[in-house]
Amino acid sequence: MAQRITIDPITRIEGHLRIDVEVDQGQVTKAWSSGQMWRGIEVILQGRDPRDAWAFTQRICGVCTTVHALASVRCVENALGLEIPMNAQYLRNIVMSLHALQDHIVHFYVLSALDWVDVVSALQADPAKTAALAASLSEWPNNSAKRFKAVQEQVKGIVDSGQLGPFASGYWGHPAMKLPPEANLMAVAHYLEALDYQRKASQALAIISGKNPHIQNVVVGGVTTALNPDSSTALNMERLYWIKQLTEEVRGFIQQVYLPDVAAVGALYADWLPYGAGVTNYLAVPDMVLDTKSTKFDLPGGTIVDGDLSTVTSIDSFNDTAFRDGVAENISRAWYKGDWTRHPYEEDTVPDYSEFDADGKYTWMKAPRFNGRPMQVGPLAQLMVGYAQGHSEIVKNVDQALGLVGSVAGVTLGPEVLHSTLGRHVARAVRASMLADLTLKHWDLLVDNIGRGDLEIFEEPVFPQGEQRGFGIHEAPRGALSHWIVIQDGKIKNYQCVVPSTWNAGPRDEKDQPGPYEASLVGNPIADAEQPLEVLRTIHSFDPCIACAVHLLDPEGRETIRVKAV
């Protein structure tokens, strides 16, 4: 007899997400993903100056802040046909990648590692054996027996105090936890280090963008970051080298700790490689811009259908008409007025709440579709698209990561194993490693440009009478993000955000096609219905950020947490 499990809210994410699953004979047979709040930013923007939209859209979320600023200014620039000075492109690229580095580190260690790492088990580890395990993965200087012993004492002190802090409410001792004590101790030590290195990335981002979260240096037409190598009040060489030093430190942690840790978890949980694929249609957009017209990039974009790499297509510019014309959203299962599928330019956002109805409307999230198909977005999508296109850096980095996982597991692995819960973690770590290198590359490009005497950072926008339409795309940490604007006589007539967590967490559509979250849970094992750890593993692998995905929160009567098996 099938059981129904409701997890509300999903924790260790941003926002309010409810997941329902039906379980039969220890396996998920059906799932529902429900965003549980509505923001209404699109409605707030109507009638405003398009140049102000980026400051409002950043406030959709306190996590995905830079991403909405970038997508917003790009959509206005696209509507106006505006070219962006090269310095502004490089500065935006550095901002984008520094934000992503911080975000990817936090996602693995703080938000999802505890799905795989049994913190309490670390108390039984041998620090010397832990050091040997860590040394087999990388040459990170902090991987010493002395360091692991000190961390073990810290954990013991926390456990003995009864105040578990960030380690409270974990499923310690769960039958699905399979790491040996030494791997658990290594991961806990690196969890604590990760807190320092994500801070370094945030610090570098704040130096270049004024503050973080909610950056201050982007504007329609470029950036406001004044460049002057000789001025103490501008972005000068001293500050630029400070950014470079912090980035190099973060890169060391990512390439010598984060990536090896993910490889170790993937290898030691090899039995999880078959789970969590779900939707294997992939969508990524290009980014890390290399020209003023936004037609050349260091990160590729494109689509793949049904996991078949031979179906890959390219998205080649910020004006790509195939992308522009292929996106639509459906609200047949979402709490908005109507029952339609529309292009973002033609959408409205009129809330119409009713109770959760598994056979009707059950979420605040719309269902985005690309040419009628649900699409998975995120680091995995970008790496699969790049791999299929033969993108040299992606092919090299993916093959190296799979080789590292395979060496620990004692098997040979191909890119097909990435269609999985663990594959999303590997892809995110690989992307972080690549972005660390690209941050330094674009730092060099910026400094070289400044050295040639180019200090240009801004192109004045001009708003003509009549209507203009534009879209702005950005490959955010969680995947393909797009903002869509209709401008009428210099004011915002319509504005829509189609965001990564809507692509992934969106509901079924009018054809009953499930979204990626829902599809990825089907087939997952469930060892204990009262402790549905396996559901969290797969959902966390997408790095949910639901504030972006659901476009006010009524707290009356809302439970703090509910895990229900019936």
N, C-alpha and C positions, 0 to 999 in steps of 0.2 A: 504494500500500500504506500502510495506516494506521501511524503511529508512536505509541508510548506514551511520554509524558513524565511523570516524577515529580519534583516539587519538594518536598524535605523537609530542613529545615523552611522554611516561608515566613518570611522575615525582615522586619524593620521592622513587626512587630506585637507584641502581648502574647500570650504563650503559645506552644503548639507545634501547628502546623497543617501538614498534608501535603495537597498538591493533586496529583491525577493527571489527565491529560487524554489523550485520543486525538486525533491530528491527521491529517487526510487532505487532501491537496492544499492545504497551507498554511492550514488552517482547523480549529478545534476542533470535533469532532463529538460528544464525550461527555466528562463530567468527574465526578470523585469528590472530595468534601471530607471529610477525616479529621482529627478532633481527637485528639491523640496523648498526652493525659495525663488522669488522673482524680484528683479532689480529695476528694470524699466529705464535704463540709461538711454535707449534709443528714443523713447518718448521725451525725455528731458532735453535732448539735443535739438528737437524740432524748433525751427525759427531762430536758431543761434548762428553766430558768425562761424563759418567753417574752420577758421584759424584757431578757434577755441576748443574744437572737438577733442583734440588729443589730451588736453588737461582733464576733461570730464571722463573720457573712456579709460584713462589710467585708473580711475577710482572704481572701476568695475571690481577690482581685486587688489589686495595688498601684496600678492605674490607675483602675478603676471603683470607687472606695471610697465616696464619698458616696452613690452611687446605691443600693448595697445597704443602707446604713444607713437611707435614706429608705423604700425599699420594705419593709424589714423592720418598722420601727415602724408603718408604715401597715397592714400585714397584721394585726398584733396589735390595733391600734386598730379595724380593721374588724370583727374577730371580737368585740370587746367593745362595739361601737356607740359608741365614744368620740368626742366632739367636741373639737376642738383650738383653744386660744385663738388669736385673730387674730394677735397678735405672733409666736407660734410659727410660724404659717403663713408670715408674711412673712419671718421669719428663715430658715426652710427654703427658701423660694423663692429668696432671695438666695444661699444656699449652693449650691443646685442650679444656678443660672445661672452663678455664678462658676466652679464646677467645669467646666461645659460650655464656657465661653469658653476656659479654659486647654486643655481637651481638643481642641476644634476647631482652635485655632491649631496645636497640636503635630501633630495628624493631618495637616493639609495640608503644612506646611513640612518637618517632620522625618520623617514616615513615608511620605508618598506623592509629594511634589513631585519627588523624584529619579527617579520613573518617567517624568517628562515633561521635566525640566530637565537639559540636558547641561552639567555644571559646567565641564568642560574647555573647552568651546566658548566660555565667557565670556571666555577669554583673547584671543579674536579680536575682541571687541566694541569699538566706539567709544563711550567714556563719554559724549560729548556727545549722540550719537544715542540712547543709552540714556536719558539725562535727558529728551530730547524725547519718547520713547515713554512714559515714566512720567508726564510732565506731561500727556499726552493722556488719561490714565486717572484721575488725581486730583491734588489740590493738596498731597499729603504733603510736608512741609518738608524731609525728608531726601533727596528725589529730586533731588539735584544732581549735575552732572558730576564735581565734586570728590569727593563721597562714592562714586560709582561707580568712579572711578579708584582710590581707596584700597582698595576691596573687590577690584578686579581685581589690585592688587599683592599683597593678602593671598592670593588664590587662587594666583597665580604662585609665591609663596613656599612654599605648601603643596605644589604640584605639583613644584617644583624640589627640595624636600627628600626627595621619595619617600615621605613619611609622610602619607598622604591623610586620616587621621583619619576623621571622619564621612562623608567622600566616597569612602572606599575601596570596592572591589568593585562600583562602579556600572557600568552598561552604556554607558559613554561611547563615542560614535561609532556606536551601534546604528542600523541603518537606519530604525527607527521613531521616532527622535529628530528632530523637525522644527522646533523653535523656532529663530529667528534668533539669532545671538550676543548681540545687544542684549537680547532678552527673557530669555535665559539669565543674563546679568549682572544684570539687574534682579531676577530671582527669587533669585539667590544672595545679593544684598545684603539682600533682604527676609527670606530664611531666617535670616541672622545677627541681624537686628532681632527676628524672631519669638521668638528665645530669651529676649530681655529682656521682651517683652510677655506671654508665657505665665507668666513668673516673677511679674510684677505681679499677674496674676489669682490665682496661687497664694498670693501674699502677702496679698491682700485676703481670700481664703478662710480662711487661717490666723488672721487677726485675729478673724474672726467665729466660727470653729469650734474654736479652740484649737490645732490642728495640721493639717497636710496632708502626705502622705496619711493616711488613717484619722482622720476628724474625731472630735471628742470631745463635741459639744454637742447631739446628738439623744438623745431618750429617749422611751419609750412614754408618750404623753400630752402631748408638746410638745418643749421644748428646755431645756437647762441654762444658756443664755446669760443671765445676770442683766442686767436693764436698769435703769440708774440714771444719768440725765444728769449727776449731781453727784458720782459716786463714781469714784475712780481705779482701783478693782478690778473694776468692772463694764464692760459695753459702754456707754460714755458718748458724749457728742457729739463729743469729740475723735477717738475711734476711729471713730465712724460717718463723720465727714467724711474721715478718712484712707481708709476703704473707698471712699467716693464718688470721691475724687480718683483713686485707682488704677483704678477702674472706668471713669471718663471717659477716662483715658489709653489703656486697653485698647480701649475703644470706638473711639477715633480710629484706632488701628492697624487694627482689623477693617474699619471702613468706608472707610478711605482707602488701605489696602494689601492686606489679605487678600482682600476681595471683588473689587477691581479685578484682582488677580493671577489669581484663579480665572476671572474673565471673559476675561482675555487668553489664558490657556491654553485655555479652551473655544473661543474664536474661532480661535486659531491652529492648533488641532487639530480643526477642524470635521469632518474626515473620520472622526473617532472618534465623532461623535454617534449613528450607527446602532448602535453596539456596546454590549453589556452590559446590556440591559434585563432579560432573564431573567424571573423571576416578577413579574408586575405586579398581583398582589393585594397591597394595602397595609393595614397595621394600625398605628395610632398610639393612644396613650392621652392623656387630658387632663392638663395640669399647670399650674404657677404658680397656686396656689389662691387664691381671692378671698373665701372665707367659711369659717366654722368647721365647717360640715357637709360640706365638700368636694364642692359641687355647682356651683360657679361657677369659671371658669378663664380665664386669659389665653391659654393654648395649647390648641387643640382636639384631640379624639380621635375616632376612627371607623375605618371600613373602606371600601375600594374593591375591586371585583372585576374582574379582567381589564383593568385600566387604564382602565375606562369610568367617567368622573367622575360620570355620572348614577346609578351604583349606590351612591353614597356613603351610609353610615349613620353615626349619631352614637353616641359613648360619652360619656354626659352627666355621670357622677358616679363617685366611688370605690366606689359600691355597684352599679354597672351590672350588671344580671342577665344581659344578653345577652353581655357580655364574660365574666362569671363562668362561664356555662354553655357557652360556645363553645370554650374552650381544652382541648386534650388533647395528649398526647405519645405517640409510637409508638417502639418499640425493635426493630423487625424487623431493622434494619441496624446496631444499636448493641450494644456489648459489655456488655450487662446480661442477667441471667438472665430468660428468658422470651421471649415474642413477642406483645406486647400493645399495645393503644391504651387509655390510661386518662386520666381527669381527674386533675389534679395532687393533689387531695385523696386520691385512691385509689392513687397511685403508690407504688412502692418504688424503691430505688436499690441494687441488688445486683450488684456487678461480676462479669463472667464473660468474661474476655479470651480471645481466640483470634487467630490470625494475620490479617493484612489479606486479605480476600476480596472482590474487586470484585463478585462475584455473591451475596455473603452479607453477613456483618457486617464492617464496616471502620472503625468510629469509636467514640469514647467519647461522642459527642454524640447525644442523642435527637433525634427529629424532631417539633417542635411543629406542631400544626395548629389552625386556627380554623374551626370548622364543617366539618372535613374537608379544608380547603384549606391548602397552604403559603402563607405570607404573608411579604412583604418588610417589614422594619421599619427605622427610622432617620429621619434628617432629611428624606429625600425622601418617605417615607410621611407624615410629619406635614404637610409642605407640600402634598402632593397632596390629602390629606384636607381641609385648611383651604381650599385653593383651590376645591375642589369645593363646599364648604359656603358659599363666599362670605365667608369670614373676612376682614374689611377689611384688617387689617395684613398678612396673608399675601398676599392678592391684590396689594396695593400693592408689597410688597417683591419678590415673584416677578416681577411685570411690569417693575419697575425693573431687576432683575438681568438678565432676558432682553433688555431694551432695551440694556443696557451690552454684553452679549455680541454682540448683533446689530449694534451700531454699530461694533464693532471688526471683525466679520466682513463687514459690508456687506450683511446680510440681515435679514429680519424673522422672529423666532422666537416660537413659542407654547409653552405648557406641555408639549406632547407630546414635545418634545426632551429633557425631563428624565427620560424612561424610558431611562436610559443610564448608562454608566460615568461620563461627564463630568457628567451630570445630578445624580448623587449628590454630586459635589464642589460644584457650584453650590448645591444645596439646603443643604449643610452650612454654606457661607459665608453664605447668606441667613439661616439660622437663627441663626448666631452674631451677625450684625448685629441681628436682632430681639431676641435675648436680652440684648445689651448695653443696648439701650433699656429693656427690661423690668426689668433689674436696677436701673436708676436709678428707674424708676417705683415698684417695690416698696420701694426705699429711701425714697422720698418718703412712701409709704403708712405705712411703719413709723415714720418720724420724726413724721408727723402724729398717729399713734395715741399715741405716747409723749407728744407735746405736749398731748394731751387728758387726760393723767394715767393712761393705761392701761399698767401695767407687768406684766400677767399673762402668764405663759409656760408654765404647766403645769396639766394636769388629771389628778388621781390615778387610775390604773387600778385596777379591782377585778375579781378573777378568781373567778367563781362555780364551784361544783362542777358536774360533768358535762362535756359536750363542747361546744366552740365552734369554729366554722370561720370563717376570714377570708382575704381576699386583699388585697395591697397593690400598687398600680400606680404607675409613675413613668416618664415619658418621658426616658430617659437619653440621653447623647450618641450612643449607637449604636442607640437606638430603644426600643420598648416592653419594659419590664421588669416582671415580676410575681413576687411572693413569695406562697406559699400555706402556711397553717398550720392544723393540727388540734391544738387544746388539749384535754387531758383532765385535769380536777381541778387546774388551774393549772400543768401541765407540758406540754412539747411532745411530742405523740404522733407527728406527722408534719410534715415541712417539705420543701417543694420550691421551687426557683428556676427559673423559665422566663425565660431571659435573651435579650437581643437577638441575640447572636452564635450562640445555638442556633437561633433562628428563621431566621437568614440562612445559617449554616454547617451546619445540620443535614443529614442524609443523606436518601436516598430513604425512602419509607414502604412500608407493605404493598401499596399500589397502584402502587408504582414511580414515584410523583411525586417529582421531584428538588427539593431545597431551592434557595433563591435563589442561593447561590454557584455550585452546579453548573449551574443553568439559565442563569445570566448568562454563563458562559464559552463556551457553545455558539454557534458562529458567529464567535468572535473570530479575527482573523488571527494567524498565527505566522510571522514573517519568518525566524527562526533558532531551530531546535529546541534548540540548545545554549545559547541566551540567551533564554529565554521571557519577555521583558519584558512582552509583551501580557497574559500571564496575571496577572502581578503588578499591572498597572494596574487590572484589573477587581477583583481580590480586595482590593487596598488601598483601593479606592473605598468599600468597606463599613466600613472601619476595624475590622478584626478584633480581638477581645479574647477569646482562646480560653480563658483561665483561668476566665472566668465560664461559658463554654459547656460545658465538660466537667467534669463534676461530680467521686497519687503518681507518680511518674515513675520508671520503671526505666531508669537510664542505661546499663546493661550492654550493651556492643556497639553503642550508638547512635552513628551517624555524626554529625559536627558539622554537615555540610551535604551534601546530595545533589541534584544536578540531573542526571537521567538521561534520555537520549533513545534509544529502542530501536525 
